Amino acid sequence: MAKHEIRSQLPGMFYRKPSPEEPNYKEIGDTVEVGDVIGLIEVMKTFTPVSVDTAGKIISFEVDDADAIMPGQVLAVIEG
């Protein structure tokens, strides 16, 4: 199976959950479909969803919740 990297389109902070008291959007091992949200990027209090563009299974997150990220940085890897 092929591996597909989900990369950031923006600089900012990466969050794996919609709010501090809610669970993560997805976990390692979860199956994802095209369009599923795996996290949010926050830039100056504006939150942009990070959606996957391929179906498969999440095999890793390359950044932690609340990490600062840069454009082009790998956020997650999907096998599909």
Buried (B, 14 or more C-beta within 10 A) or exposed (E): EEEBEBBBEBEBBBBBBBEEEEEBBBEEEEEBEEEBEBBBBBEEEEEBEBEBEEBBBBBEBBBEEEBEBEEEBBBBBBEB
